[in-house]
Amino acid sequence: MNLTNNYDLSIGTDLISKLGIGFDCKRSYDDFSELLTEADRELSDYENVLQVLLVNIKKSWMRSNQ
């Protein structure tokens, strides 16, 4: 997920709040772009986990409906 513009940022934060997932950025940043880079990295990790989870759910559902 790319957070370089407001549209992507709003989608990312909306998804995170709906899923009840929070992320911490404990470092201090010199400018806002570093914060976006860190948040983008963390959201990409969550996105990858969710994709794997959805694939596994789909496989399980398909097996149970055979």
Secondary structure, DSSP 8 states (H G I E B T S, - for coil): ---SSHHHHHHHHHHHHHHT------S--SSHHHHHHHHHHHHHHHHHHHHHHHHHHHHHHHHHT-
